[in-house]
């Protein structure tokens, strides 16, 4: 099969790396790809993955390319092209595509839609309000004593959430999003949730419209600095499985979320085929959904796919074709840890074009993979090209060993201004 993967970050590199292991894949493109993706080779014939310089949101050029090359499957990974309707566009033109259609992608594209859906269908979530008026938003924030998660309604690269502990900070956050437009048009409407206490975990489920297959647990580290301090980022590292839920507890929590969600989709005629990724807080009152995402998590994908035993292509086809009821997902027992190496200054302003050394040495370590997130080639050298630059993943028999191995690999990689959290997976070690 010929496969086109849309996207160019660390999550997409992990997807390409896993798809390339399928004996069924005979040719693969990735648009736009990155320096690491360009180095992947197919297990079936040794050919290289071909990077195509088309932006993930450039629907017209992506469609023209697909019409010319006729991939047997296009895997749309990032949130933006899903929200723009790339899957719908390809399917309308007779080009098979995997990922939620535009209507289904609203679970991530609109925090307001998602929150109202949860309330309609009894999915456990935080007390919340939706606002297009800053004064009304501030009044609601005061009713929560300022302990709030203030969220831009639209897509904001995983960073459109400001957490506050008091009324003054909540009002500043509301002004920042709604008045100062810190996240652009994504902040025209906002959702304010009560700030929940507990342990946060990431859940993933592969969905075919009727059936949802749960992934193991993982835990992301969203804040930029050690000890969960600093600004929210797209994710500074993650590990899987997280020890806070047993397999039985995961199934219980997953069903408390997934079953009413699937029923709600059926009642509202939403045909969701892809990845549902709810962030869940394990509170004293039970699990509560913080938000839904409609795609693979980043960097969660970088720890899930090294643990996945199934052929990823077969799973994606089963999801698209409504056959997940016939599938059993299989997972390696090893623990995986991913440490993100970011540009200095991220998630605020940062410089690009810094030369990176040591990737090959890190990649040569056993059971270790360096996933490229923000890299490109410049004069034959790999340089930084984004805020999150690399996701360094290692998998071992236990969490402590996997964590040590990931940081040992990080120590081999150098670029000017590199920023790394030193406490990834520390919560899992108690």
Secondary structure, DSSP 8 states (H G I E B T S, - for coil): -EEEEEE-SHHHHHHHHHHTT-TT--EEEEEE--TTGGG-B-TTT--B-EEE---TT-HHHHHHHHHHH--SEEEE-SHHHHHHTHHHHHHHTT--EES--TTTTHHHH-HHHHHHHHHHTT--B--EEEESSHHHHHHHHHHTTT-EEEEESS--TT--EEEESSHHHHHHHHIIIIIS-TTGGGGSSEEEEE---SEEEE--EEEESS-EEE---BEE--EEEGGGEEEE-S-SEEEES-TTS-HHHHHHHHHHHHHHHHHHHHHHT---EEEEEEEEEEETTEEEEEEEESS--TTTHHHHHHHB-S-HHHHHHHHHHT-GGG----B-S-EEEEEEEE-TTTTS------B-B-HHHHHTSTTEEEEESSEEEETTEEEE-SSEEEEEEEEESSHHHHHHHHHHHHTT-B-TT-B--S-TTTGGG-
